[in-house]
Amino acid sequence: MKNLKKQVFLPVAAIGLALGGAFMTSAAKVNAASNAQVPGYYYDNVQLECRDAGVECSTIDTGIPCTDGTRNLFELDGTMCETPLYQIPQ
């Protein structure tokens, strides 16, 4: 009976540890991606294109828009820059 418990417990424990490790690794990757810093872009009405403002911004809504001092900045998506970016938390 003792051997049977050991034979069942060890594989179950190993599978549990493997699943827990996989979940934690996955959660860490998602968290790191969501905290990504991205370059901020603004729409140039003269050139009719999105231009790099040279400012790093956050995709996380901190409540404070990311700016280059005068303009709100946005995330570049293909040729569009419409998704607002936020100031990186200090």
C-alpha positions in Angstrom: 0.0 0.0 0.0 2.9 2.4 0.8 4.5 1.7 -2.5 1.2 2.4 -4.3 0.9 5.7 -2.6 4.5 6.7 -3.6 3.9 5.4 -7.1 0.8 7.7 -7.4 1.9 10.7 -5.4 5.3 11.3 -7.2 3.9 11.5 -10.7 0.9 13.7 -9.6 3.3 16.0 -7.7 5.6 16.2 -10.7 2.7 17.1 -13.0 1.4 19.7 -10.6 4.8 21.3 -10.4 5.2 21.3 -14.2 1.8 22.9 -14.7 2.4 25.5 -12.0 5.8 26.4 -13.5 4.2 26.7 -17.0 1.5 29.0 -15.7 3.9 31.2 -13.8 6.2 31.5 -16.9 3.2 32.4 -19.1 1.9 35.0 -16.6 5.3 36.6 -16.4 5.6 36.9 -20.2 2.1 38.5 -20.4 3.0 41.0 -17.6 6.3 41.9 -19.2 4.5 42.5 -22.6 1.8 44.6 -21.0 4.4 46.8 -19.4 6.2 47.3 -22.7 7.7 50.7 -23.5 7.0 51.8 -27.0 8.1 54.8 -29.1 5.5 57.6 -29.2 4.2 58.9 -32.6 2.2 61.9 -33.6 0.3 62.6 -36.8 2.0 65.2 -39.0 -0.9 67.0 -40.8 1.6 68.5 -43.3 3.3 65.3 -44.4 0.1 63.3 -43.8 2.0 60.5 -41.9 2.8 59.4 -38.4 6.2 60.7 -37.2 8.4 59.4 -34.4 8.5 61.9 -31.6 11.7 60.3 -30.0 9.9 59.7 -26.7 9.3 56.4 -25.0 5.8 55.8 -23.7 3.8 53.1 -21.9 0.9 51.1 -23.2 -0.5 51.0 -19.6 -3.1 53.6 -18.8 -1.6 55.6 -16.0 -4.1 58.4 -16.4 -1.3 60.8 -17.7 -1.1 61.0 -21.5 2.4 60.7 -23.0 3.5 63.9 -24.7 6.5 65.4 -26.4 5.9 68.6 -24.6 3.1 69.9 -26.8 1.4 67.0 -28.5 -0.2 63.8 -27.2 1.6 60.7 -28.6 0.2 57.5 -30.0 1.2 53.9 -30.7 2.1 53.2 -34.3 0.0 50.4 -35.9 1.0 49.9 -39.5 0.6 53.4 -41.0 -1.9 54.6 -38.4 -1.2 56.2 -35.0 -4.5 56.4 -33.1 -4.0 54.3 -29.9 -3.2 56.7 -27.1 0.0 56.1 -25.0 0.7 57.1 -21.4 3.5 58.5 -19.4 5.8 55.8 -18.0 5.4 55.5 -14.3 8.4 56.8 -12.3 
